């Protein structure tokens, strides 16, 4: 490449990255082009969640009102879900409807937020990781109660613990893939070492004083699902 052609190419590149309208269009086009997931793969769901979050964050830096676009982001995500995840998401929406209108048989009024969507996807990925499975179960997933949903929304909204003590990434340790690959006993040891709550994996309080009402989604005991240790894996367990 000659000096002149290099200068021309660089000028075009600079022009594009300084053109706010084109940048916004690029992000929206990328979101509209997301491919549907054809199998209930944890990796694919995690990629979907990360991609949605990345473009949403970039659009926010471009001063776009993404917090008012939850319906659009949720719709894009639902179109990309595999069949099993779509069914679980519809069941989640029905539960949210019921929580909004106790005692009513009316459905379809609840409009899910982006936070509720990412909480749902993250929960499915974490459950699969806790069960040491690379694919999500095709059986009916455990149904979290309204209190569980509210509690998870509470803990994911806390801004003080996004510095992961396991890998030092900018995320909650419950979303850390490095942490998820450890054996349950090692996860428990790490939680104790990092002085985190065994129930919500957050710092600053004990399990006894944990504000979250969530429990293990496998055995319903008072610990996080990622800390569940299957009795079949413990020699001598009854």
Beta strands, then each sheet from edge to edge (+ up, - down):
end
